[in-house]
Amino acid sequence: MKMISIENVTKTYGEKELFNDLSFTISERDRVGLIGVNGTGKSSLLKIVAGVDLPDSGDIVTPKDYSISYSEQEPELDPTMTVLAQVFAGDAPILVLLREYEKVLLELNNDSNNTVLQEKVFELQKKMDAMNAWEANTNAKSILTKLGIEDFEKKIGELSGGQKKRVALAQSLIQSPDLLILDEPTNHLDFDSVKWLEEYLARYQGALFLVTHDRYFLDRVTNRIFELDGGNLYSYKGNYAAFLEAKAIREENEAATVEKQKNLFRRELEWIRRGAKARTTKQKARIQRFENLDNQLASVKTSEKLDLSLNGSRLGKQVFEMKSASKKYGNQVILNSFDLLVKPGDRIGIIGKNGTGKSTLLNILAGKIPLDSGEINIGQTVKIAYYTQESEDMDENKRMIEYLKETAQVVETSDGKTISAAQMLERFLFPPYTHGTPIRKLSGGEKRRLYLLKILMSEPNVLLLDEPTNNLDTQTLTVLEDYLEDFPGVVITVSHDRYFLDKVADQLLVLNGYGQINTFFGNYSEYLEKESEKVSVQVKSEASVTKEREKPKKKKLSYNEQREWDGIEDQIAAVESRLEEISDEIANTGSDFEKAQKLMEEEAQLNEQLEHLIERWTYLSELVE
């Protein structure tokens, strides 16, 4: 079995130690998701494993023929290359052959009577046969098409940032390495592309190591989770849902330990305040123990929740109203006599394929882009905060707390209390010791988080969010969703993140292209379910005609099926009973984390068994009837 071993790896960035003495292995068919707050070193760890960066100390151990492909978050591509040439860029022999073949084929297309080129193509075709490169060539074009790139001869320099990201992703996928490393692969992908990528990775035979903010994607693709927290790496078996359950148990156990330490601390504090009559060796040891305990508790991160029901600016009855709004760029129609009424309290998600004008619609609402015709009325009390895909220009020499205080020293909650800028920084996962850090020392994700916080502290009553989940970690997204749940104003967001839209939006504007916009009342998952039902109804109606013609005879139970039917309900009852027992045992594991992990593995296996039994019961019951 091929595997990669990371042994005692340490990495420091400037004065900040990202992680120290990390060790883990990734085996064949492992699907590892790496999560952690922005700035903890997730991308740095991916680069070290990929061999793009070197650790300060430690080793990366692989077999001699082990291959790794890495798709980074912000790829650096050659602007002079065509899309197809960029996808075939690389040192692997099959990629070198594919590049040569495509190059000569293009030359032959321009000079079809050139006998030298004809002979070259013939020789290269024989090599393609020998290396089975035809499949890779077809696969490359198929992957690009599925990712929304159809002009293979277009120059990289003419592509948007999102298109470049998709080309880089295709470049990594085509190589079919032993280990595929992906940093935020779903950024800039629409729902259809994300769904295709999920299915592609499910069939992928190698190992996978990825960072993503898309929690549904993480849940469906992974079978292991690594959490990078405070320089330490915690490993969990299972997908994102299993991780959340296991982490909750770990934090409960840690909280219980902290509470015991606090009780001991109180007793020690009482003793130290009384003073010691004589400084004996035993008493000096006790004083030392008190100081050590004090240091331990000072380093413990608390998870107390701040009240983020901020008191935004008053919002009147009128928010936005569009009447016969039209907008187009060249031949591309974005809005076509579009009417829209946004009311106080609305939670609207804007969805659609790339290029249908989602960001343009937000820019029109924000007053940054004018309409070609029609009108837009904005209420007099509306105070907009617009979170764009590109952060505002930051003075990177400023410290975080100074940057934030430019907007507000304190903000007021709905119950009249105040929260300081420092408290808001803590709530958005910036520990107190980092508040004086110059912005230039922050990671890209940390800068985005700080930019988001500054916008929220301006006390708006209308939030316009353009792809807010890109480059934000899952913990920050949870904080943002918690904030939006209590936000008293209007939220309008463009996002491809299904999980985020499910939690934030209760109605959708669906941009279908060519100026066609539909309204759907419900969340994103409900919308996808309705769309799936439409397709299903169409398929069933076509199939029913065929079934009516065939009229198959009713099938009877075989001897083995009859025996299975006689005992299947008892099997279902036994599995359900064991699942209840496991649930109770997990709740009572206390600090035995290993036992809890084993119980959750058994629980996952039993759930699969139960699902299979129910499927068989449904099938057999139809035969019995």
C-alpha positions in Angstrom: 0.0 0.0 0.0 1.4 3.4 -1.0 1.4 6.0 1.7 3.1 9.3 2.6 4.5 9.9 6.1 4.9 13.4 7.6 7.4 13.1 10.5 8.0 15.7 13.2 7.4 18.7 10.9 7.8 22.2 12.3 7.1 25.5 10.4 7.6 29.1 11.5 6.3 32.1 9.5 8.2 35.3 10.6 8.0 35.4 14.3 4.9 33.1 14.4 5.2 29.4 14.9 2.5 27.8 12.8 3.0 24.2 14.0 5.6 22.2 15.9 6.5 18.5 15.6 3.5 17.4 13.6 3.4 13.7 12.5 0.7 11.9 10.5 0.3 9.5 7.5 -2.0 9.5 4.5 -2.7 6.1 2.9 -4.3 5.0 -0.4 -8.0 6.0 -0.7 -7.7 8.3 2.4 -9.9 11.3 1.9 -8.5 13.9 4.4 -10.1 17.2 5.0 -7.9 19.8 6.8 -9.8 22.5 8.8 -8.7 25.3 11.2 -9.1 29.0 11.6 -7.4 31.2 9.0 -3.8 31.9 9.9 -3.2 28.6 11.7 -1.1 27.3 8.7 -3.5 25.1 6.6 -2.2 26.3 3.2 1.4 26.1 4.6 0.9 22.5 5.6 -0.5 21.6 2.2 2.5 23.2 0.5 5.0 21.3 2.6 3.3 18.0 1.9 3.2 18.9 -1.8 6.9 19.7 -1.8 6.3 23.3 -2.8 7.7 24.6 0.5 10.1 23.2 3.0 9.6 22.7 6.7 12.0 24.3 9.2 12.6 20.7 10.5 11.1 17.3 10.0 10.8 14.9 7.0 8.3 14.0 4.3 8.8 10.3 3.5 7.3 8.7 0.3 8.0 5.7 -1.9 10.3 6.4 -4.9 7.6 6.3 -7.5 5.1 8.3 -5.4 3.4 11.2 -7.4 1.7 14.3 -6.0 -0.4 16.9 -7.7 -1.2 20.2 -6.0 -3.8 22.8 -6.9 -3.2 26.0 -4.9 -5.7 28.6 -3.8 -4.2 31.4 -5.9 -2.6 29.6 -8.9 0.2 31.3 -10.8 -0.2 30.4 -14.5 1.6 31.5 -17.7 -0.5 34.2 -19.3 0.9 33.5 -22.7 -0.2 29.8 -22.8 -3.5 28.5 -24.1 -5.9 26.8 -21.8 -5.0 23.3 -23.1 -1.3 24.0 -23.1 -1.5 25.0 -19.5 -3.4 21.9 -18.5 -0.7 19.8 -20.2 2.1 21.7 -18.5 4.2 19.5 -16.2 7.1 17.1 -16.2 5.2 13.8 -16.3 6.0 11.8 -19.5 2.4 11.5 -20.6 2.0 15.3 -20.3 5.1 16.0 -22.3 3.7 13.7 -25.0 0.3 15.3 -24.9 1.8 18.8 -25.3 3.9 17.7 -28.3 0.9 16.0 -29.9 -1.4 19.0 -29.5 1.3 21.4 -30.8 2.0 19.4 -34.0 -1.7 18.8 -34.6 -2.4 22.5 -34.4 0.4 23.1 -36.9 -1.0 20.5 -39.2 -4.4 22.1 -39.1 -2.9 25.3 -40.4 -0.8 23.5 -43.0 -2.7 20.3 -43.9 -0.5 19.4 -46.9 2.8 19.4 -45.0 4.1 15.8 -45.3 6.7 16.4 -42.6 4.0 17.3 -40.1 1.9 14.4 -41.3 4.7 12.0 -40.5 5.3 13.6 -37.1 1.6 13.2 -36.2 1.7 9.6 -37.3 4.8 8.9 -35.1 3.2 10.7 -32.1 0.0 8.7 -32.6 1.9 5.5 -32.2 3.5 6.8 -29.0 0.0 7.9 -27.8 -1.2 4.3 -28.4 1.7 2.8 -26.5 1.2 5.1 -23.5 -2.6 5.0 -23.6 -2.6 8.8 -23.7 -5.8 9.1 -25.7 -7.9 8.7 -22.6 -5.9 11.4 -20.8 -6.3 13.8 -23.8 -10.1 13.2 -23.9 -10.3 13.4 -20.1 -8.6 16.8 -20.1 -11.1 18.3 -22.4 -14.0 16.6 -20.6 -12.8 18.0 -17.2 -12.4 21.5 -18.6 -15.9 21.4 -20.1 -17.4 20.1 -16.8 -15.6 23.0 -15.0 -17.2 25.6 -17.4 -14.1 26.1 -19.7 -15.0 25.4 -23.3 -12.5 27.6 -25.4 -9.4 25.4 -25.1 -7.3 27.8 -27.3 -8.0 30.9 -25.3 -5.0 32.5 -23.7 -4.6 32.3 -19.9 -4.1 36.0 -19.7 -7.6 36.6 -21.1 -9.3 34.6 -18.4 -10.9 35.8 -15.2 -9.5 34.9 -11.8 -12.2 32.2 -11.3 -11.5 30.7 -14.8 -7.8 30.5 -14.0 -8.6 28.7 -10.8 -10.7 26.1 -12.7 -7.9 25.6 -15.3 -5.4 25.0 -12.5 -7.9 22.5 -10.9 -8.2 20.6 -14.2 -4.4 20.6 -14.5 -4.2 18.7 -11.2 -7.1 16.3 -11.8 -5.8 15.1 -15.2 -2.5 13.8 -13.7 -4.2 11.2 -11.6 -1.5 11.2 -8.9 -1.1 9.0 -5.9 -1.9 12.0 -3.7 -4.1 14.9 -4.9 -3.8 18.1 -2.8 -6.5 20.7 -3.3 -6.6 24.1 -1.6 -10.2 25.5 -1.7 -11.2 23.6 -4.9 -14.9 24.8 -4.8 -14.0 28.5 -4.9 -15.5 30.0 -8.1 -17.4 26.8 -9.0 -21.2 26.9 -9.5 -23.4 24.1 -8.1 -23.3 21.9 -11.2 -19.5 22.0 -11.2 -19.2 21.3 -7.5 -21.6 18.3 -7.8 -19.5 17.0 -10.7 -16.3 17.4 -8.7 -17.9 15.4 -5.8 -18.7 12.6 -8.1 -15.3 12.7 -9.8 -13.5 12.5 -6.5 -15.7 9.6 -5.3 -14.4 7.6 -8.3 -10.8 8.8 -7.8 -8.5 5.9 -6.9 -5.7 7.8 -5.2 -5.5 9.7 -1.8 -6.9 13.1 -1.3 -5.8 15.9 1.0 -7.8 19.1 0.9 -8.8 22.4 2.5 -12.3 23.7 1.8 -14.9 26.0 3.4 -17.8 24.1 1.7 -19.1 22.0 4.6 -21.5 19.9 2.4 -18.6 19.2 0.1 -16.4 18.3 3.1 -19.1 16.1 4.5 -19.6 14.2 1.2 -16.0 13.8 0.1 -13.9 13.0 3.2 -13.5 10.0 5.4 -10.9 11.6 7.8 -10.7 15.1 9.3 -7.5 16.8 10.5 -8.0 19.9 12.7 -5.1 22.3 13.0 -5.6 24.2 16.3 -3.0 26.1 18.3 -0.1 24.5 16.5 -1.5 21.0 17.3 -3.1 18.5 14.9 -6.1 16.5 16.0 -7.2 13.5 13.9 -10.8 12.3 13.5 -12.2 9.3 11.6 -15.2 9.9 9.5 -16.6 12.9 7.6 -17.4 16.5 8.8 -20.5 15.4 10.7 -18.5 12.7 12.6 -15.9 15.4 13.3 -18.4 17.8 14.8 -19.7 15.1 17.1 -16.3 13.9 18.2 -15.0 17.5 18.7 -18.1 18.3 20.9 -17.2 15.3 23.1 -13.5 16.4 23.2 -14.4 20.0 24.2 -16.8 18.8 26.9 -14.1 16.7 28.4 -11.6 19.6 28.2 -14.1 21.9 29.8 -14.6 19.4 32.7 -10.8 19.3 33.1 -10.6 23.1 33.1 -13.4 23.3 35.7 -11.5 21.0 38.0 -8.4 23.2 37.5 -10.4 26.3 38.4 -11.7 24.7 41.6 -8.1 23.8 42.5 -7.0 27.3 41.6 -9.6 28.8 43.9 -8.4 26.8 46.8 -4.8 27.6 46.0 -5.7 31.3 45.7 -7.3 31.3 49.1 -4.2 29.7 50.6 -1.8 32.1 48.9 -3.8 35.2 50.1 -3.6 34.0 53.7 0.1 34.1 53.4 2.6 31.6 54.8 4.0 31.9 58.3 7.2 30.1 57.5 8.7 29.5 54.0 9.3 25.8 54.3 10.3 23.7 51.3 6.8 22.2 51.1 5.2 25.7 51.1 7.6 27.0 48.4 6.6 24.0 46.3 3.0 24.9 46.8 3.6 28.5 45.7 5.3 27.2 42.6 2.3 24.9 41.9 0.0 27.9 42.2 2.0 29.9 39.7 2.1 26.9 37.2 -1.7 26.5 37.6 -2.2 30.2 37.0 -0.1 30.0 33.8 -2.1 27.0 32.6 -5.5 28.7 33.1 -4.3 31.8 31.4 -3.5 29.9 28.2 -6.8 28.1 28.1 -9.1 29.4 25.4 -12.6 30.0 26.6 -15.7 29.5 24.4 -18.0 31.9 26.1 -20.4 33.4 23.6 -20.7 37.1 23.3 -24.1 38.6 22.5 -23.8 39.7 18.9 -27.4 41.0 18.5 -26.0 44.4 17.4 -28.1 47.4 17.4 -28.0 48.4 13.7 -29.3 51.6 12.2 -33.0 52.1 12.1 -34.6 50.8 8.9 -37.8 52.2 7.5 -40.5 50.4 5.5 -38.8 51.0 2.1 -35.6 49.2 1.3 -35.1 48.5 -2.5 -37.6 48.6 -5.3 -36.7 48.0 -9.0 -39.1 48.7 -11.8 -38.6 47.5 -15.4 -34.9 47.4 -14.7 -32.7 46.5 -17.7 -28.9 46.0 -17.9 -26.6 44.4 -20.5 -22.9 44.2 -21.4 -22.5 44.0 -25.1 -24.7 41.1 -26.2 -25.0 39.7 -22.7 -28.4 40.5 -21.1 -28.2 40.7 -17.3 -31.6 42.2 -16.4 -34.6 42.4 -18.8 -37.5 44.6 -17.5 -36.9 43.1 -14.0 -39.1 44.1 -11.1 -38.0 43.5 -7.5 -39.3 44.6 -4.1 -37.1 44.1 -1.0 -38.8 44.4 2.3 -37.4 44.8 5.9 -36.3 41.5 7.3 -35.8 39.8 3.9 -33.1 37.1 3.6 -32.3 36.7 -0.1 -29.8 34.4 -1.8 -28.8 35.1 -5.4 -27.8 31.9 -7.3 -27.0 31.0 -10.9 -24.2 29.8 -13.2 -21.0 31.8 -13.6 -21.5 34.7 -15.9 -25.2 35.2 -15.4 -24.7 38.6 -13.6 -25.0 37.8 -9.9 -22.3 40.2 -8.8 -23.6 42.8 -11.3 -27.0 42.7 -9.6 -25.4 43.4 -6.2 -23.4 46.2 -7.7 -26.6 47.8 -9.0 -28.2 47.5 -5.6 -25.1 49.1 -4.0 -25.2 52.0 -6.5 -21.9 51.1 -8.1 -23.3 50.3 -11.5 -26.2 52.3 -13.2 -29.1 50.7 -15.0 -29.4 51.0 -18.8 -33.2 51.7 -18.3 -35.8 51.4 -15.7 -35.5 52.7 -12.1 -34.3 51.7 -8.7 -35.5 53.3 -5.5 -33.6 53.1 -2.3 -35.1 53.9 1.1 -33.9 57.0 2.8 -33.0 55.1 6.0 -31.0 52.4 4.2 -27.4 52.1 5.4 -25.5 49.6 3.2 -22.5 47.5 4.1 -21.1 45.8 1.0 -18.7 42.8 1.4 -17.1 42.4 -2.0 -14.9 39.6 -3.4 -11.9 41.9 -3.3 -11.0 43.5 0.0 -10.6 47.3 0.3 -7.1 48.7 0.2 -5.8 48.2 3.7 -2.9 50.2 5.2 -0.8 47.1 6.0 1.4 49.0 8.5 -1.6 49.6 10.8 -2.3 47.3 13.7 -5.5 45.3 13.7 -7.1 47.1 16.6 -6.3 50.5 15.1 -7.8 49.5 11.8 -11.0 48.4 13.5 -11.3 51.4 15.7 -11.4 53.6 12.6 -14.9 52.3 12.2 -16.0 52.2 15.8 -14.5 52.0 19.3 -17.5 50.2 20.6 -20.8 48.8 19.2 -24.1 48.6 20.9 -26.2 45.4 21.3 -30.0 45.3 20.9 -30.3 45.2 24.7 -28.3 48.4 25.3 -25.0 46.8 26.2 -21.7 47.7 24.5 -19.0 45.5 23.0 -15.6 46.9 22.5 -13.5 46.5 19.3 -11.2 44.2 21.2 -14.1 42.0 22.2 -15.4 41.9 18.6 -11.9 40.8 17.5 -12.0 38.0 20.0 -15.5 36.9 18.9 -14.1 36.7 15.3 -11.4 34.4 16.5 -8.5 36.8 16.9 -6.9 36.0 20.4 -6.1 39.1 22.6 -2.3 38.7 22.1 -2.7 39.2 18.3 -4.6 42.5 18.4 -1.5 44.6 18.1 -0.3 42.7 15.1 0.4 44.8 11.9 -2.0 43.8 9.1 0.9 43.0 6.8 1.7 39.9 9.0 -1.8 38.4 8.6 -2.6 35.6 6.2 -4.9 36.2 3.2 -7.8 34.6 5.1 -7.1 36.6 8.3 -7.2 39.8 6.3 -10.6 38.8 4.8 -11.9 38.1 8.3 -10.7 41.4 9.6 -12.3 43.2 6.5 -15.6 41.4 7.2 -15.6 42.4 10.9 -14.9 46.1 10.0 -18.0 46.1 7.7 -20.2 44.5 10.3 -19.1 47.1 13.0 -20.3 50.0 10.8 -23.8 49.2 12.1 -25.5 48.7 8.8 -29.1 47.8 8.3 -28.6 46.2 4.8 -25.9 43.7 4.2 -24.8 42.9 0.6 -22.4 39.9 0.6 -20.6 38.8 -2.6 -19.3 35.2 -2.1 -18.6 35.8 1.6 -17.6 32.1 2.1 -14.6 32.3 -0.2 -11.3 32.2 1.7 -13.0 32.1 5.1 -12.6 29.1 7.4 -15.5 27.0 8.7 -15.2 28.4 12.2 -15.4 32.0 11.0 -18.4 31.1 8.8 -20.2 29.7 11.8 -19.6 33.0 13.7 -20.9 34.9 10.7 -24.0 32.8 10.4 -24.6 33.2 14.1 -24.3 37.0 13.6 -26.7 37.0 10.7 -29.3 34.9 12.5 -29.7 37.9 15.0 -29.1 40.6 12.4 -32.3 42.8 12.4 -31.8 44.2 8.9 -31.9 42.9 5.3 -29.3 40.3 4.0 -28.8 39.8 0.3 -26.0 37.4 -0.6 -24.4 35.9 -3.7 -23.0 32.5 -2.9 -22.3 29.0 -4.3 -22.0 27.6 -0.8 -25.1 25.4 -0.2 -24.6 25.1 3.5 -24.3 28.8 4.0 -27.3 29.6 1.9 -29.4 27.0 3.7 -28.6 28.7 7.0 -28.9 32.4 5.8 -31.5 32.7 3.0 -35.2 31.9 3.0 -35.8 33.0 -0.6 -33.8 32.9 -3.8 -33.3 34.9 -6.9 -32.4 32.3 -9.6 -30.5 33.9 -12.5 -30.9 31.6 -15.5 -29.1 33.8 -18.0 -30.3 36.1 -20.8 -32.0 38.3 -18.2 -34.4 35.5 -17.0 -34.7 35.7 -13.2 -37.1 33.5 -11.1 -38.0 33.8 -7.5 -38.1 30.8 -5.2 -39.4 30.9 -1.6 -37.4 28.5 0.5 -33.7 27.6 1.1 -31.2 26.3 -1.4 -31.6 22.6 -0.6 -35.4 22.9 -1.0 -34.8 24.5 -4.4 -32.5 21.7 -5.5 -35.0 19.1 -4.3 -37.8 20.8 -6.3 -35.6 20.9 -9.4 -34.7 17.3 -9.0 -38.4 16.4 -8.6 -39.2 18.1 -11.9 -36.6 16.0 -13.7 -37.9 12.9 -11.9 -41.5 13.5 -12.8 -40.5 13.9 -16.5 -38.5 10.6 -16.4 -41.3 8.8 -14.6 -44.0 10.0 -17.1 -41.8 8.7 -19.9 -41.2 5.4 -18.1 -44.9 4.9 -17.3 -45.8 4.7 -20.9 -43.2 2.0 -21.5 -44.4 0.1 -18.3 -48.0 0.3 -19.5 -47.0 -1.4 -22.7 -45.0 -4.1 -21.1 -47.3 -4.9 -18.1 -44.9 -7.4 -16.5 -46.2 -10.3 -14.5 -46.1 -10.0 -10.7 -43.0 -11.6 -9.3 -43.2 -14.0 -6.4 -40.8 -14.5 -3.5 -38.2 -17.2 -4.0 -37.4 -19.7 -1.2 -34.4 -17.6 0.1 -36.3 -14.4 -0.2 -39.2 -15.8 1.9 -36.7 -16.9 4.6 -35.1 -13.4 4.5 -38.6 -11.8 4.7 -39.5 -13.9 7.8 -36.5 -12.6 9.8 -35.8 -9.1 8.4 -38.0 -7.2 10.9 -36.2 -8.9 13.8 -32.9 -7.9 12.3 -34.0 -4.2 11.9 -35.3 -4.2 15.5 -31.9 -5.6 16.8 -29.9 -3.0 14.9 -32.1 -0.1 16.1 -31.8 -1.4 19.7 -28.0 -1.5 19.5 -27.9 2.0 18.0 -29.9 3.3 21.1 -27.4 1.5 23.4 -24.4 3.1 21.5 -26.0 6.6 21.8 -26.2 6.1 25.6 -22.7 4.8 25.8 -21.3 7.7 23.9 -23.0 10.1 26.2 -21.4 8.4 29.2 -17.8 8.0 27.9 -16.6 10.9 29.9 -12.9 11.6 29.1 -12.3 8.3 27.3 -12.0 9.8 23.8 -10.7 6.6 22.2 -13.7 4.7 23.4 -16.0 7.4 22.0 -14.2 7.2 18.7 -14.7 3.3 18.5 -18.4 3.7 19.4 -18.9 6.2 16.7 -17.3 3.9 14.1 -19.6 1.1 15.2 -22.5 3.5 15.0 -21.6 4.4 11.4 -21.4 0.7 10.4 -24.7 -0.1 12.0 -26.4 2.9 10.3 -25.1 1.5 6.9 -26.4 -1.9 7.8 -29.8 -0.5 8.9 -30.1 1.4 5.6 -29.4 -1.8 3.7 -32.0 -3.7 5.7 -34.7 -1.1 5.2 -34.0 -1.1 1.4 -34.4 -4.9 1.4 -37.5 -4.7 3.5 -39.0 -2.2 1.0 -38.2 -4.4 -1.9 -39.5 -7.6 -0.4 -42.7 -6.0 0.9 -43.6 -4.9 -2.6 -43.3 -8.6 -3.7 -45.4 -9.8 -0.8 -48.1 -7.3 -1.7 
